[in-house]
Amino acid sequence: MNLQIITDSLALGSVYALLALSFNLIYKTTRILHISHGAVYVASAYIFYVCKILLSLPFVISLVISLSVSLLLGIAYEVFLYYPLYRKKASLLLSFISSLGMYLFVINLVALIFGNEVIIIQKDPDTNYVIFDIILTKMQTIEILSFICIFPIFYFFLRTTNLGKSINALSNNPELAVVLGMNIRRIRVLVFSIGSILTAVSGILVSLDIGTDPNMGFSAVFIAIVAVVISGTDVIEGAILGAFLLAFIQNFTSWSLSARWQEAITFGILILFLLLRPQGLLSQKKRVEEVL
Amino acid sequence: MNYLLHILIMVNIYLILAYSLNLLVGYTGLLSIAQAAFYGIGAYIATFFVMNFGVNFFLAVLVSIVITMLLSLFVSVPSVRLKGDYFILASMGFQALIYGVLYNWVSITRGPYGISGIPRPEIAGFKFDTIPAYFTLTAVIAILIFLIFRRLVLSPFGRTLKAIREDEIAALGLGKNTAKFKILSFTFSSGIAAVAGCLYAGYMTYIDPTSFTIYESIFILSMILIGGTGNLRGPLVGVIFAIVFPEVLRFIGIPDTIAPNVRQMIYGLTLAVLMYFRPQGIAGEYKM
């Protein structure tokens, strides 16, 4: 039974990890609380649904279309919403509020077109694999595999390539990055592109697994936020620690208590961390002047 | 006529909510997404006392204010020390937590079924069970709260809050206990929100957790951000925009099935555009 919980947590954690990685990448680099990340997540799932079910295109083509549209949506957020505010040197609160506003806009547009009901892409029951008493569905295997494929690429991109290093530079010290003449605009667009593609992958995975509805965007972005708060923002790829931890706690809650309390427990953890260790597990405590 | 009064009752209730959040967002500079949680706590506590112990509505309101204020300390005392984004996140977390409790604690709140048959308020033999009577009640309370609020923000207390909003470290340097002022502001704000909750419960005679979700919090927040914060007229403009404007939408013939979505889209777009061109809102003073 305990091994089963761990396996389920690995699968759920893989999806959460993609969300948290992408959210932290954007948050750490631009310092924007990008609530609209949830909008990209929902949009990707719905575009995939339109291509795969309504237009009955092949899987790969639907995937490519959905990822590209999410990419464009993410870039549009940066180009039309955040960058103008950044250039005005407006406070980050304004970016957050605008993000919230545009989240409402996109989500309700989706709800207007497709309705508020849950949309299910895969109608057949999932194939199960049984390994040593552990039941693993096909979707769970795909979730774990996608994480295993994506994470190393992400890690090596961020740590070894020049572009990845410039993202790190911008997120560690924005002023210095400007002084050194780095192309801030290009790096920001890059960050939003990578972030949006990663969140789209998790959006599509979840919609294939349990279906999707417009309100899922909020829970997705919340999960990313909680995972990031647990692990701290200092190390971008550290967010996966929080994601897997959160997945385990959620699975453990539904196994030992009830699935209904999952959300309340998640936010209890968020509040506990904010109060007791606001810098997260992996970050160092900062002086007041540095935080502001 | 009753239709018009119904809208005005909603305007009154939301005015109370808007002013309560204005104290927090516009004067103290704390962006809170938990106002619907206090609104809900207020409604549920008053309902609990009215339904289970047959307490008079007005007494229940007082009890509800006190308990909500005490509960708010659990959030405000630890979280006022959090900076910027983290305060927003803590308030969001609290909002979701309260919704979870209201939804799942079935033995007290009846969970998703909600509580129905809440009696209309009654005082000295007079029952506020017609719409005009209830409108008078909400109007009197809203005006009362407006006057209290006005007194509060024009006092030295209000000026200190503004100082904290503009530059917390400077206020600290001038010897103000900023944490204490923030906590006080949070407590007042949640107490006022509880009044709105009680009035809502008494008017609808039915409450369920879906009226107190995070979307409601965002709605209240966007209302005052659109209208403007940090002064007395901003929230008024915001409430009129947010409550009266959708009714206009109904008259131009948008079907009821899509109206909520269209409304939300318009709020969202207005918020995003306004924050770029006019960060202080339509009639506000505080620029984020």
Interface residues (C-beta under 8 A of the other chain):
Chain A: L33 L81 P84 L85 K88 A90 S91 L92 L93 L94 F96 I97 S98 S99 L100 G101 M102 Y103 L104 F105 I107 N108 L109 A111 L112 F218 F222 I225 V229 S258 R260 W261 E263 A264 T266 F267 G268 L270 I271 L274 L275 P278 V288 V291 L292
Chain B: L31 P78 S79 L82 K83 G84 D85 Y86 I88 L89 A90 M92 G93 F94 A96 L97 G100 V101 Y103 N104 I214 I218 S222 L225 I258 N261 V262 Q264 M265 Y267 G268 L269 T270 L271 A272 M275 Y276 P279 M288
